[in-house]
């Protein structure tokens, strides 16, 4: 939620910036920041929203560098806005990847039911404990 | 949880899933580091796949699969499955199942130690 709130706040700031200049790559910025933000809320859609956010960033950078009519100051602002967007999307990408497992354990993997079932049955000669927890 | 259990014939599946509003990211080093035991395997389940599967199994056998737990998402939950139990059709019934972990931890340890004797 913190990420979502942050993204929403950033999107609101970007809206204010939009009023300042039509040169800002605001559409892509809002879409990138919004996608990154809501991906924290709609976790099941996260991969798609993050991919969309990355695509929007690329569009934003292309738009920023192809815009010729803006002055130097506006151009710098464009880049600053895009870099902020990039930072937010990077944070979401970083948050999408689980941390490394402690020594001696297999890598922390995204759960796939069939492979989890195989692992569960493969350990059928032992007592098994299943724990479901929230990371925070 | 496993600190006092030294038997190597136990395997722990830790499944992290987003439940709280702060769970917008995959488990970090602080979370996975809480389970340093080499007998554990950790997973990240952002879509609550396992929780839903357990819920489905509980529809026909609530007490054995889930214990007294109720709720849309199964979390803060621990269950013990003795040797020989396989997951072929529905998710299997547990020897012990309870939640929240902090409330059932003593009973969990008692059942686990008895199962490992």
gemmi code that builds the backbone of each chain (N, CA, C; Angstrom):
import gemmi

chains = {
    "A": [
        ("UNK", (0.831, -1.199, 0.000), (0.000, 0.000, 0.000), (0.865, 1.248, 0.000)),
        ("UNK", (2.035, 1.164, 0.727), (2.913, 2.317, 0.742), (3.328, 2.674, -0.663)),
        ("UNK", (3.645, 1.610, -1.460), (4.052, 1.844, -2.830), (2.925, 2.436, -3.638)),
        ("UNK", (1.717, 1.908, -3.406), (0.573, 2.410, -4.130), (0.293, 3.855, -3.770)),
        ("UNK", (0.387, 4.169, -2.484), (0.161, 5.537, -2.040), (1.208, 6.460, -2.629)),
        ("UNK", (2.447, 5.989, -2.618), (3.551, 6.777, -3.158), (3.316, 7.059, -4.634)),
        ("UNK", (2.923, 6.021, -5.350), (2.695, 6.185, -6.781), (1.536, 7.135, -7.032)),
        ("UNK", (0.489, 7.004, -6.218), (-0.659, 7.884, -6.384), (-0.268, 9.326, -6.121)),
        ("UNK", (0.547, 9.535, -5.084), (0.998, 10.882, -4.766), (1.829, 11.438, -5.907)),
        ("UNK", (2.715, 10.586, -6.398), (3.571, 11.023, -7.502), (2.731, 11.357, -8.720)),
        ("UNK", (1.709, 10.555, -8.951), (0.840, 10.810, -10.098), (0.112, 12.136, -9.923)),
        ("UNK", (-0.257, 12.452, -8.688), (-0.933, 13.721, -8.424), (0.018, 14.887, -8.685)),
        ("UNK", (1.261, 14.734, -8.255), (2.270, 15.772, -8.507), (2.455, 15.936, -10.009)),
        ("UNK", (2.482, 14.806, -10.686), (2.658, 14.858, -12.137), (1.498, 15.580, -12.798)),
        ("UNK", (0.298, 15.404, -12.251), (-0.861, 16.104, -12.802), (-0.664, 17.612, -12.681)),
        ("UNK", (-0.122, 18.018, -11.550), (0.137, 19.442, -11.364), (1.172, 19.921, -12.372)),
        ("UNK", (2.173, 19.098, -12.582), (3.214, 19.453, -13.557), (2.630, 19.542, -14.961)),
        ("UNK", (1.608, 18.729, -15.194), (0.998, 18.732, -16.529), (0.434, 20.090, -16.878)),
        ("UNK", (-0.064, 20.737, -15.833), (-0.657, 22.052, -16.069), (0.413, 23.076, -16.485)),
        ("UNK", (1.641, 22.780, -16.131), (2.719, 23.718, -16.429), (3.172, 23.641, -17.879)),
        ("UNK", (3.097, 22.469, -18.438), (3.636, 22.352, -19.784), (3.015, 21.211, -20.553)),
        ("UNK", (2.730, 21.490, -21.806), (2.237, 20.416, -22.660), (3.400, 19.581, -23.165)),
        ("UNK", (4.620, 20.068, -22.885), (5.798, 19.354, -23.379), (6.153, 18.158, -22.504)),
        ("UNK", (5.639, 18.143, -21.279), (6.006, 17.033, -20.396), (5.463, 15.713, -20.933)),
        ("UNK", (6.250, 14.660, -20.827), (5.782, 13.334, -21.265), (4.840, 12.759, -20.214)),
        ("UNK", (3.741, 13.492, -20.004), (2.933, 13.200, -18.832), (2.083, 11.945, -18.949)),
        ("UNK", (1.555, 11.735, -20.148), (0.742, 10.531, -20.326), (1.527, 9.288, -19.958)),
        ("UNK", (2.688, 9.119, -20.588), (3.495, 7.955, -20.238), (3.895, 7.938, -18.772)),
        ("UNK", (4.197, 9.142, -18.231), (4.595, 9.184, -16.820), (3.462, 8.683, -15.940)),
        ("UNK", (2.270, 9.227, -16.170), (1.138, 8.830, -15.333), (0.852, 7.347, -15.478)),
        ("UNK", (0.905, 6.876, -16.708), (0.610, 5.457, -16.928), (1.677, 4.578, -16.293)),
        ("UNK", (2.952, 5.003, -16.419), (4.035, 4.210, -15.824), (3.921, 4.205, -14.307)),
        ("UNK", (3.770, 5.411, -13.732), (3.689, 5.510, -12.268), (2.428, 4.822, -11.749)),
        ("UNK", (1.320, 5.045, -12.459), (0.061, 4.437, -12.032), (0.112, 2.928, -12.089)),
        ("UNK", (0.684, 2.413, -13.172), (0.783, 0.955, -13.311), (1.658, 0.370, -12.220)),
        ("UNK", (2.790, 1.045, -11.978), (3.690, 0.548, -10.931), (2.995, 0.597, -9.580)),
        ("UNK", (2.257, 1.673, -9.344), (1.579, 1.826, -8.057), (0.496, 0.804, -7.855)),
        ("UNK", (-0.409, 0.702, -8.822), (-1.529, -0.221, -8.618), (-1.083, -1.672, -8.671)),
        ("UNK", (0.104, -1.921, -9.234), (0.571, -3.310, -9.255), (0.790, -3.810, -7.841)),
        ("UNK", (1.019, -2.884, -6.912), (1.136, -3.286, -5.518), (-0.208, -3.666, -4.929)),
        ("UNK", (-1.261, -3.127, -5.490), (-2.597, -3.413, -4.969), (-3.204, -4.640, -5.645)),
        ("UNK", (-2.952, -4.746, -6.945), (-3.491, -5.884, -7.692), (-2.343, -6.837, -7.997)),
        ("UNK", (-1.953, -7.555, -6.969), (-0.738, -8.358, -7.073), (-0.840, -9.397, -8.179)),
        ("UNK", (-2.054, -9.914, -8.412), (-2.177, -10.948, -9.435), (-1.902, -10.394, -10.829)),
        ("UNK", (-2.092, -9.082, -10.993), (-1.842, -8.459, -12.307), (-0.447, -7.854, -12.378)),
        ("UNK", (0.336, -8.038, -11.332), (1.613, -7.337, -11.217), (2.528, -7.498, -12.429)),
        ("UNK", (2.734, -8.717, -12.923), (3.666, -8.841, -14.055), (3.234, -8.010, -15.252)),
        ("UNK", (1.918, -7.994, -15.521), (1.413, -7.259, -16.679), (1.521, -5.751, -16.468)),
        ("UNK", (1.185, -5.331, -15.247), (1.233, -3.899, -14.959), (2.672, -3.383, -14.985)),
        ("UNK", (3.583, -4.189, -14.492), (4.987, -3.769, -14.513), (5.488, -3.719, -15.953)),
        ("UNK", (5.121, -4.710, -16.755), (5.521, -4.699, -18.166), (4.955, -3.460, -18.858)),
        ("UNK", (3.696, -3.136, -18.539), (3.066, -1.958, -19.117), (3.791, -0.682, -18.669)),
        ("UNK", (4.172, -0.656, -17.389), (4.875, 0.519, -16.864), (6.208, 0.705, -17.580)),
        ("UNK", (6.923, -0.399, -17.808), (8.214, -0.318, -18.505), (8.004, 0.184, -19.931)),
        ("UNK", (6.971, -0.335, -20.581), (6.669, 0.104, -21.948), (6.365, 1.605, -21.977)),
        ("UNK", (5.585, 2.050, -20.996), (5.232, 3.474, -20.948), (6.460, 4.350, -20.691)),
        ("UNK", (7.402, 3.821, -19.938), (8.638, 4.574, -19.702), (9.399, 4.750, -21.012)),
        ("UNK", (9.481, 3.668, -21.765), (10.176, 3.744, -23.056), (9.493, 4.783, -23.939)),
        ("UNK", (8.155, 4.727, -23.982), (7.399, 5.708, -24.774), (7.700, 7.116, -24.274)),
        ("UNK", (7.746, 7.270, -22.958), (8.022, 8.580, -22.373), (9.382, 9.116, -22.769)),
        ("UNK", (10.399, 8.263, -22.707), (11.757, 8.700, -23.082), (11.815, 9.059, -24.563)),
        ("UNK", (11.176, 8.237, -25.381), (11.174, 8.531, -26.827), (10.497, 9.871, -27.072)),
        ("UNK", (9.354, 10.057, -26.401), (8.606, 11.312, -26.568), (9.438, 12.507, -26.102)),
        ("UNK", (10.135, 12.335, -24.977), (10.932, 13.439, -24.424), (12.071, 13.828, -25.359)),
        ("UNK", (12.729, 12.842, -25.912), (13.896, 13.142, -26.742), (13.507, 13.582, -28.155)),
        ("UNK", (12.274, 13.264, -28.568), (11.855, 13.660, -29.914), (11.190, 15.032, -29.927)),
        ("UNK", (10.823, 15.528, -28.731), (10.167, 16.830, -28.673), (11.203, 17.927, -28.871)),
        ("UNK", (11.044, 18.708, -29.905), (12.047, 19.714, -30.243), (11.633, 21.115, -29.782)),
        ("UNK", (10.319, 21.307, -29.622), (9.878, 22.681, -29.398), (10.049, 23.157, -27.953)),
        ("UNK", (10.390, 22.248, -27.056), (10.548, 22.654, -25.670), (11.909, 23.303, -25.452)),
        ("UNK", (11.957, 24.233, -24.506), (13.227, 24.859, -24.166), (14.081, 23.926, -23.333)),
        ("UNK", (15.320, 24.369, -23.055), (16.256, 23.531, -22.294), (15.709, 23.179, -20.906)),
        ("UNK", (15.100, 24.214, -20.276), (14.577, 23.986, -18.918), (13.484, 22.935, -18.909)),
        ("UNK", (12.569, 23.043, -19.849), (11.481, 22.078, -19.934), (12.010, 20.678, -20.235)),
        ("UNK", (13.015, 20.653, -21.096), (13.597, 19.362, -21.468), (14.219, 18.689, -20.236)),
        ("UNK", (14.907, 19.505, -19.436), (15.513, 18.964, -18.203), (14.419, 18.469, -17.260)),
        ("UNK", (13.309, 19.228, -17.211), (12.197, 18.802, -16.358), (11.612, 17.482, -16.850)),
        ("UNK", (11.503, 17.377, -18.181), (11.030, 16.114, -18.771), (11.868, 14.942, -18.279)),
        ("UNK", (13.184, 15.140, -18.391), (14.091, 14.048, -18.016), (13.961, 13.741, -16.523)),
        ("UNK", (13.840, 14.805, -15.722), (13.720, 14.587, -14.273), (12.457, 13.790, -13.954)),
        ("UNK", (11.346, 14.158, -14.605), (10.081, 13.449, -14.375), (10.216, 11.983, -14.788)),
        ("UNK", (10.862, 11.785, -15.924), (11.029, 10.411, -16.408), (11.935, 9.595, -15.494)),
        ("UNK", (12.979, 10.259, -14.971), (13.873, 9.533, -14.064), (13.141, 9.143, -12.782)),
        ("UNK", (12.250, 10.034, -12.314), (11.438, 9.682, -11.134), (10.574, 8.468, -11.444)),
        ("UNK", (9.962, 8.491, -12.634), (9.121, 7.352, -13.028), (9.950, 6.081, -13.072)),
        ("UNK", (11.152, 6.209, -13.646), (12.029, 5.043, -13.764), (12.353, 4.489, -12.382)),
        ("UNK", (12.619, 5.407, -11.443), (12.931, 4.970, -10.075), (11.777, 4.203, -9.452)),
        ("UNK", (10.553, 4.710, -9.661), (9.393, 4.043, -9.073), (9.164, 2.670, -9.686)),
        ("UNK", (9.313, 2.616, -11.010), (9.107, 1.321, -11.678), (10.211, 0.347, -11.267)),
        ("UNK", (11.433, 0.868, -11.142), (12.538, -0.004, -10.706), (12.279, -0.545, -9.310)),
        ("UNK", (11.721, 0.311, -8.448), (11.407, -0.147, -7.083), (10.376, -1.267, -7.126)),
        ("UNK", (9.371, -1.133, -8.009), (8.374, -2.187, -8.125), (8.977, -3.465, -8.689)),
        ("UNK", (9.878, -3.294, -9.667), (10.539, -4.480, -10.231), (11.353, -5.182, -9.158)),
        ("UNK", (12.061, -4.378, -8.366), (12.874, -4.935, -7.287), (11.976, -5.670, -6.285)),
        ("UNK", (10.812, -5.091, -6.015), (9.894, -5.701, -5.064), (9.227, -6.955, -5.594)),
        ("UNK", (9.270, -7.156, -6.892), (8.624, -8.315, -7.496), (9.472, -9.575, -7.342)),
        ("UNK", (10.762, -9.381, -7.165), (11.680, -10.520, -7.081), (11.917, -10.868, -5.612)),
        ("UNK", (11.655, -12.109, -5.217), (11.898, -12.477, -3.817), (13.382, -12.417, -3.480)),
        ("UNK", (13.664, -12.242, -2.213), (15.055, -12.214, -1.762), (15.678, -13.599, -1.907)),
        ("UNK", (17.002, -13.639, -1.873), (17.700, -14.924, -1.943), (17.401, -15.744, -0.698)),
        ("UNK", (17.350, -17.048, -0.894), (17.076, -17.935, 0.237), (18.309, -18.034, 1.131)),
        ("UNK", (18.099, -18.311, 2.420), (19.240, -18.538, 3.303), (20.078, -19.727, 2.819)),
        ("UNK", (21.321, -19.771, 3.258), (22.236, -20.832, 2.842), (21.649, -22.209, 3.135)),
        ("UNK", (21.805, -23.097, 2.169), (21.334, -24.467, 2.348), (19.934, -24.705, 1.850)),
        ("UNK", (19.216, -23.630, 1.516), (17.846, -23.777, 1.001), (17.831, -23.542, -0.505)),
        ("UNK", (16.877, -24.167, -1.201), (16.707, -23.835, -2.618), (16.268, -22.372, -2.770)),
        ("UNK", (16.422, -21.843, -3.962), (16.022, -20.455, -4.204), (14.540, -20.272, -3.907)),
        ("UNK", (14.183, -19.093, -3.430), (12.772, -18.781, -3.189), (12.105, -18.639, -4.559)),
        ("UNK", (11.145, -19.498, -4.807), (10.519, -19.514, -6.137), (9.080, -19.038, -6.048)),
        ("UNK", (8.592, -18.455, -7.143), (7.169, -18.149, -7.237), (6.431, -19.486, -7.248)),
        ("UNK", (5.386, -19.583, -6.438), (4.716, -20.873, -6.276), (3.906, -21.235, -7.511)),
        ("UNK", (4.210, -22.424, -8.028), (3.371, -23.026, -9.073), (2.803, -24.292, -8.465)),
        ("UNK", (1.492, -24.434, -8.575), (0.814, -25.495, -7.831), (1.341, -26.886, -8.186)),
        ("UNK", (1.598, -27.116, -9.476), (2.041, -28.462, -9.866), (3.425, -28.776, -9.294)),
        ("UNK", (4.330, -27.804, -9.329), (5.670, -28.085, -8.800), (5.652, -28.152, -7.270)),
        ("UNK", (4.760, -27.364, -6.651), (4.638, -27.447, -5.199), (4.109, -28.823, -4.802)),
        ("UNK", (3.115, -29.308, -5.553), (2.560, -30.636, -5.271), (3.645, -31.709, -5.417)),
        ("UNK", (4.450, -31.575, -6.458), (5.551, -32.541, -6.658), (6.517, -32.517, -5.484)),
        ("UNK", (6.873, -31.334, -5.034), (7.794, -31.214, -3.894), (7.177, -31.810, -2.638)),
        ("UNK", (5.884, -31.539, -2.445), (5.177, -32.055, -1.273), (5.184, -33.583, -1.295)),
        ("UNK", (4.868, -34.159, -2.446), (4.825, -35.620, -2.554), (6.226, -36.235, -2.531)),
        ("UNK", (7.207, -35.513, -3.053), (8.576, -36.031, -3.047), (9.118, -36.182, -1.626)),
        ("UNK", (8.549, -35.406, -0.716), (8.989, -35.482, 0.683), (8.038, -36.339, 1.512)),
        ("UNK", (7.282, -37.212, 0.852), (6.259, -38.003, 1.553), (6.856, -39.017, 2.522)),
        ("UNK", (8.155, -39.243, 2.459), (8.788, -40.162, 3.417), (9.101, -39.451, 4.740)),
        ("UNK", (8.822, -38.154, 4.794), (9.118, -37.377, 5.997), (7.848, -36.691, 6.513)),
        ("UNK", (7.946, -36.208, 7.722), (6.885, -35.342, 8.239), (7.037, -33.989, 7.563)),
        ("UNK", (5.941, -33.447, 7.095), (5.988, -32.140, 6.422), (5.181, -31.099, 7.201)),
        ("UNK", (5.721, -29.934, 7.186), (5.039, -28.792, 7.801), (4.803, -27.764, 6.690)),
        ("UNK", (3.574, -27.299, 6.597), (3.252, -26.239, 5.627), (2.850, -24.994, 6.420)),
        ("UNK", (3.501, -23.898, 6.097), (3.230, -22.629, 6.795), (2.885, -21.572, 5.759)),
        ("UNK", (1.797, -20.875, 5.955), (1.420, -19.766, 5.065), (1.518, -18.470, 5.875)),
        ("UNK", (2.338, -17.555, 5.370), (2.611, -16.328, 6.130), (2.567, -15.099, 5.242)),
        ("UNK", (2.398, -13.970, 5.876), (2.509, -12.681, 5.187), (3.934, -12.172, 5.391)),
        ("UNK", (4.549, -11.607, 4.330), (5.948, -11.157, 4.470), (6.129, -10.024, 5.471)),
        ("UNK", (5.077, -9.263, 5.722), (5.240, -8.138, 6.650), (4.356, -8.304, 7.863)),
    ],
    "B": [
        ("UNK", (10.443, -21.773, 15.270), (9.508, -22.891, 15.075), (10.257, -24.231, 15.039)),
        ("UNK", (11.416, -24.235, 14.363), (12.175, -25.481, 14.225), (13.382, -25.534, 15.158)),
        ("UNK", (13.534, -24.480, 15.947), (14.742, -24.355, 16.765), (14.943, -25.581, 17.662)),
        ("UNK", (13.839, -26.092, 18.198), (13.958, -27.208, 19.138), (13.691, -28.554, 18.480)),
        ("UNK", (13.567, -28.549, 17.179), (13.299, -29.799, 16.450), (14.557, -30.147, 15.657)),
        ("UNK", (15.229, -31.207, 16.062), (16.514, -31.534, 15.432), (16.418, -32.711, 14.464)),
        ("UNK", (15.266, -33.337, 14.429), (15.088, -34.491, 13.547), (15.233, -34.062, 12.082)),
        ("UNK", (16.127, -34.751, 11.336), (16.286, -34.359, 9.923), (15.119, -34.814, 9.043)),
        ("UNK", (14.258, -35.690, 9.582), (13.168, -36.228, 8.766), (11.923, -35.354, 8.823)),
        ("UNK", (12.126, -34.106, 8.657), (11.006, -33.166, 8.593), (11.346, -32.145, 7.515)),
        ("UNK", (10.354, -31.783, 6.763), (10.577, -30.755, 5.748), (9.510, -29.675, 5.891)),
        ("UNK", (9.934, -28.445, 5.810), (9.026, -27.323, 6.019), (8.855, -26.553, 4.715)),
        ("UNK", (7.620, -26.357, 4.330), (7.298, -25.535, 3.157), (6.744, -24.201, 3.669)),
        ("UNK", (7.512, -23.172, 3.458), (7.071, -21.838, 3.889), (6.549, -21.091, 2.668)),
        ("UNK", (5.312, -20.695, 2.735), (4.686, -20.005, 1.598), (4.334, -18.580, 2.020)),
        ("UNK", (5.036, -17.631, 1.403), (4.758, -16.213, 1.674), (3.700, -15.739, 0.686)),
        ("UNK", (2.739, -14.987, 1.179), (1.678, -14.501, 0.291), (1.247, -13.105, 0.746)),
        ("UNK", (0.820, -12.281, -0.203), (0.396, -10.932, 0.181), (-0.967, -10.957, 0.847)),
        ("UNK", (-1.035, -10.432, 2.038), (-2.298, -10.390, 2.775), (-2.540, -8.983, 3.321)),
        ("UNK", (-1.545, -8.463, 3.984), (-1.674, -7.142, 4.602), (-1.452, -6.059, 3.551)),
        ("UNK", (-1.894, -4.862, 3.864), (-1.764, -3.769, 2.897), (-0.301, -3.419, 2.631)),
        ("UNK", (0.569, -3.827, 3.523), (2.002, -3.540, 3.334), (2.691, -4.611, 2.480)),
        ("UNK", (1.961, -5.618, 2.079), (2.556, -6.723, 1.309), (2.523, -6.458, -0.190)),
        ("UNK", (3.066, -5.330, -0.612), (3.017, -5.012, -2.043), (4.241, -5.551, -2.777)),
        ("UNK", (5.126, -6.198, -2.063), (6.334, -6.713, -2.709), (6.602, -8.144, -2.253)),
        ("UNK", (7.451, -8.810, -3.004), (7.840, -10.180, -2.658), (8.610, -10.169, -1.329)),
        ("UNK", (8.682, -11.321, -0.650), (9.370, -11.334, 0.643), (10.831, -10.924, 0.511)),
        ("UNK", (11.240, -10.029, 1.374), (12.616, -9.553, 1.352), (13.511, -10.421, 2.220)),
        ("UNK", (14.759, -9.981, 2.334), (15.743, -10.756, 3.090), (15.330, -10.896, 4.552)),
        ("UNK", (14.654, -9.870, 5.078), (14.244, -9.951, 6.485), (13.216, -11.048, 6.698)),
        ("UNK", (12.302, -11.208, 5.719), (11.267, -12.244, 5.845), (11.866, -13.636, 5.658)),
        ("UNK", (12.531, -13.859, 4.535), (13.053, -15.215, 4.282), (14.153, -15.573, 5.287)),
        ("UNK", (14.825, -14.557, 5.813), (15.872, -14.801, 6.806), (15.329, -15.299, 8.137)),
        ("UNK", (14.010, -15.141, 8.339), (13.407, -15.634, 9.584), (13.329, -17.152, 9.605)),
        ("UNK", (13.514, -17.764, 8.443), (13.481, -19.235, 8.365), (14.818, -19.696, 7.782)),
        ("UNK", (15.873, -19.707, 8.585), (17.190, -20.038, 8.045), (17.456, -21.544, 7.956)),
        ("UNK", (16.521, -22.349, 8.447), (16.747, -23.792, 8.538), (16.873, -24.431, 7.153)),
        ("UNK", (17.887, -25.299, 7.013), (18.132, -25.949, 5.716), (17.049, -26.956, 5.355)),
        ("UNK", (16.202, -27.328, 6.318), (15.112, -28.272, 6.026), (13.894, -27.562, 5.444)),
        ("UNK", (14.015, -26.280, 5.205), (12.871, -25.511, 4.694), (13.044, -25.160, 3.221)),
        ("UNK", (11.923, -25.048, 2.545), (11.875, -24.515, 1.183), (10.860, -23.381, 1.206)),
        ("UNK", (11.245, -22.255, 0.632), (10.370, -21.090, 0.708), (9.836, -20.710, -0.678)),
        ("UNK", (8.596, -20.285, -0.680), (7.915, -19.908, -1.925), (7.260, -18.540, -1.757)),
        ("UNK", (7.036, -17.899, -2.876), (6.283, -16.643, -2.917), (5.049, -16.918, -3.755)),
        ("UNK", (3.879, -16.704, -3.154), (2.615, -17.045, -3.813), (1.751, -15.786, -3.958)),
        ("UNK", (2.068, -14.938, -4.926), (1.354, -13.657, -5.030), (-0.109, -13.808, -5.409)),
        ("UNK", (-0.487, -14.936, -5.971), (-1.884, -15.105, -6.406), (-2.704, -15.959, -5.440)),
        ("UNK", (-2.151, -16.278, -4.288), (-2.855, -17.096, -3.283), (-3.273, -18.451, -3.847)),
        ("UNK", (-2.453, -19.000, -4.723), (-2.796, -20.259, -5.375), (-2.988, -21.382, -4.353)),
        ("UNK", (-2.038, -21.491, -3.446), (-2.121, -22.581, -2.470), (-3.279, -22.347, -1.497)),
        ("UNK", (-3.443, -21.118, -1.081), (-4.539, -20.784, -0.173), (-5.881, -21.194, -0.790)),
        ("UNK", (-6.056, -20.889, -2.064), (-7.312, -21.231, -2.738), (-7.474, -22.751, -2.851)),
        ("UNK", (-6.370, -23.426, -3.100), (-6.422, -24.886, -3.221), (-6.820, -25.516, -1.886)),
        ("UNK", (-6.255, -24.994, -0.825), (-6.594, -25.513, 0.506), (-8.059, -25.198, 0.833)),
        ("UNK", (-8.487, -23.993, 0.458), (-9.897, -23.624, 0.690), (-10.834, -24.597, -0.027)),
        ("UNK", (-10.452, -24.946, -1.266), (-11.290, -25.875, -2.044), (-11.399, -27.222, -1.323)),
        ("UNK", (-10.251, -27.695, -0.840), (-10.251, -28.989, -0.140), (-11.056, -28.906, 1.150)),
        ("UNK", (-11.013, -27.743, 1.777), (-11.701, -27.580, 3.065), (-13.211, -27.554, 2.919)),
        ("UNK", (-13.698, -27.290, 1.709), (-15.154, -27.241, 1.526), (-15.810, -28.573, 1.862)),
        ("UNK", (-15.066, -29.656, 1.640), (-15.646, -30.966, 1.943), (-15.129, -31.547, 3.252)),
        ("UNK", (-14.094, -30.937, 3.805), (-13.502, -31.507, 5.009), (-12.832, -30.404, 5.829)),
        ("UNK", (-13.615, -29.424, 6.217), (-13.090, -28.221, 6.873), (-12.192, -28.526, 8.077)),
        ("UNK", (-12.674, -29.325, 8.988), (-11.948, -29.518, 10.238), (-10.588, -30.155, 10.011)),
        ("UNK", (-10.536, -31.167, 9.139), (-9.283, -31.887, 8.938), (-8.276, -31.085, 8.111)),
        ("UNK", (-8.757, -30.271, 7.230), (-7.850, -29.535, 6.349), (-7.392, -28.235, 6.980)),
        ("UNK", (-8.312, -27.536, 7.620), (-8.023, -26.180, 8.087), (-8.089, -26.002, 9.591)),
        ("UNK", (-8.568, -26.990, 10.308), (-8.793, -26.764, 11.729), (-9.957, -25.799, 11.887)),
        ("UNK", (-9.814, -24.840, 12.781), (-10.915, -23.907, 13.041), (-10.795, -22.617, 12.244)),
        ("UNK", (-9.806, -22.554, 11.383), (-9.561, -21.315, 10.645), (-10.712, -20.974, 9.707)),
        ("UNK", (-11.077, -19.698, 9.694), (-12.074, -19.185, 8.751), (-11.471, -17.950, 8.086)),
        ("UNK", (-11.934, -17.661, 6.891), (-11.448, -16.435, 6.251), (-11.278, -16.636, 4.763)),
        ("UNK", (-11.172, -15.518, 4.074), (-11.079, -15.567, 2.609), (-9.719, -16.077, 2.162)),
        ("UNK", (-8.664, -15.611, 2.841), (-7.307, -16.039, 2.513), (-6.752, -16.805, 3.715)),
        ("UNK", (-6.165, -17.948, 3.432), (-5.565, -18.727, 4.514), (-4.162, -18.196, 4.742)),
        ("UNK", (-3.909, -17.709, 5.913), (-2.572, -17.186, 6.215), (-2.346, -17.238, 7.722)),
        ("UNK", (-1.090, -17.016, 8.088), (-0.689, -17.155, 9.489), (-1.138, -18.530, 9.980)),
        ("UNK", (-0.884, -19.501, 9.117), (-1.451, -20.839, 9.256), (-0.319, -21.860, 9.238)),
        ("UNK", (-0.434, -22.869, 10.064), (0.576, -23.931, 10.078), (-0.132, -25.281, 10.129)),
        ("UNK", (0.419, -26.240, 9.396), (-0.187, -27.574, 9.367), (0.904, -28.632, 9.303)),
        ("UNK", (0.609, -29.799, 9.868), (1.557, -30.914, 9.893), (0.957, -32.089, 9.112)),
        ("UNK", (1.783, -32.673, 8.252), (1.363, -33.830, 7.449), (2.332, -34.971, 7.733)),
        ("UNK", (1.834, -36.083, 8.242), (2.733, -37.191, 8.591), (3.274, -37.893, 7.353)),
        ("UNK", (4.345, -38.677, 7.525), (4.884, -39.431, 6.382), (3.797, -40.298, 5.758)),
        ("UNK", (3.858, -40.436, 4.462), (2.892, -41.275, 3.751), (1.724, -40.503, 3.171)),
        ("UNK", (1.442, -39.342, 3.718), (0.325, -38.552, 3.183), (0.756, -37.955, 1.844)),
        ("UNK", (-0.067, -38.190, 0.833), (0.232, -37.664, -0.499), (-0.875, -36.726, -0.942)),
        ("UNK", (-0.515, -35.835, -1.788), (-1.476, -34.893, -2.385), (-1.715, -35.366, -3.811)),
        ("UNK", (-2.796, -36.130, -3.983), (-3.099, -36.654, -5.310), (-4.333, -35.969, -5.912)),
        ("UNK", (-5.429, -35.961, -5.175), (-6.611, -35.250, -5.663), (-6.681, -33.885, -5.017)),
        ("UNK", (-7.536, -33.808, -3.998), (-7.639, -32.553, -3.254), (-6.471, -32.429, -2.281)),
        ("UNK", (-6.221, -31.227, -1.825), (-5.163, -31.021, -0.840), (-5.473, -31.878, 0.385)),
        ("UNK", (-4.470, -32.593, 0.909), (-4.763, -33.594, 1.947), (-5.127, -32.992, 3.301)),
        ("UNK", (-5.790, -33.806, 4.089), (-6.101, -33.435, 5.469), (-4.817, -33.451, 6.282)),
        ("UNK", (-4.784, -32.598, 7.282), (-3.576, -32.473, 8.099), (-3.718, -33.258, 9.398)),
        ("UNK", (-2.574, -33.621, 9.940), (-2.582, -34.232, 11.274), (-2.881, -33.151, 12.305)),
        ("UNK", (-2.377, -31.963, 12.006), (-2.637, -30.803, 12.856), (-2.724, -29.583, 11.954)),
        ("UNK", (-3.686, -28.727, 12.206), (-3.776, -27.470, 11.450), (-4.277, -26.397, 12.389)),
        ("UNK", (-3.643, -25.237, 12.324), (-4.087, -24.169, 13.211), (-3.619, -22.805, 12.796)),
        ("UNK", (-4.279, -21.809, 13.342), (-3.950, -20.411, 13.090), (-4.602, -19.582, 14.202)),
        ("UNK", (-4.061, -18.424, 14.473), (-2.786, -17.888, 14.011), (-1.621, -18.630, 14.666)),
        ("UNK", (-0.486, -18.565, 14.023), (0.662, -19.366, 14.451), (1.030, -19.081, 15.905)),
        ("UNK", (1.013, -17.822, 16.268), (1.434, -17.473, 17.630), (0.522, -18.112, 18.680)),
        ("UNK", (-0.714, -18.347, 18.326), (-1.665, -18.912, 19.295), (-1.549, -20.440, 19.384)),
        ("UNK", (-1.159, -21.064, 18.272), (-1.150, -22.533, 18.252), (0.260, -23.116, 18.324)),
        ("UNK", (1.243, -22.261, 18.500), (2.630, -22.715, 18.387), (2.970, -23.808, 19.423)),
        ("UNK", (2.448, -23.690, 20.627), (2.765, -24.694, 21.643), (2.174, -26.055, 21.272)),
        ("UNK", (0.931, -26.034, 20.830), (0.293, -27.290, 20.430), (0.977, -27.848, 19.186)),
        ("UNK", (1.354, -26.944, 18.284), (2.065, -27.360, 17.071), (3.351, -28.108, 17.451)),
        ("UNK", (4.120, -27.531, 18.367), (5.383, -28.166, 18.778), (5.131, -29.525, 19.421)),
        ("UNK", (4.071, -29.580, 20.231), (3.757, -30.841, 20.912), (3.407, -31.925, 19.886)),
        ("UNK", (2.565, -31.580, 18.921), (2.154, -32.563, 17.907), (3.340, -32.945, 17.029)),
        ("UNK", (4.153, -31.963, 16.657), (5.296, -32.252, 15.783), (6.297, -33.164, 16.494)),
        ("UNK", (6.589, -32.856, 17.745), (7.540, -33.694, 18.480), (7.003, -35.108, 18.650)),
        ("UNK", (5.705, -35.230, 18.895), (5.101, -36.556, 19.031), (5.163, -37.304, 17.700)),
        ("UNK", (4.967, -36.578, 16.611), (4.988, -37.208, 15.282), (6.386, -37.688, 14.920)),
        ("UNK", (7.390, -37.056, 15.468), (8.768, -37.397, 15.111), (9.370, -38.450, 16.028)),
        ("UNK", (8.621, -38.869, 17.056), (9.158, -39.879, 17.972), (9.306, -41.234, 17.283)),
    ],
}
model = gemmi.Model(1)
for chain_id, residues in chains.items():
    chain = gemmi.Chain(chain_id)
    for i, (resn, *xyz) in enumerate(residues, 1):
        res = gemmi.Residue()
        res.name, res.seqid = resn, gemmi.SeqId(i, " ")
        for name, pos in zip(("N", "CA", "C"), xyz):
            atom = gemmi.Atom()
            atom.name, atom.element = name, gemmi.Element(name[0])
            atom.pos, atom.b_iso = gemmi.Position(*pos), 0.0
            res.add_atom(atom)
        chain.add_residue(res)
    model.add_chain(chain)
structure = gemmi.Structure()
structure.add_model(model)
structure.setup_entities()
